[in-house]
């Protein structure tokens, strides 16, 4: 972590793209200043971090 950055707690989830069931979760500290989205081309996973 960089000392001059403002960090907050994020709780990213890993949902199952077909059922919406939460497959994983981990709390971490991060600078939440932007939204980032990513997905698998086959539709198997979707990830969003804000």
Secondary structure, DSSP 8 states (H G I E B T S, - for coil): --TTS--EEEEEEEEBTTT--EEEEEEEEE---S-EEEE-TTSSBEEEE-
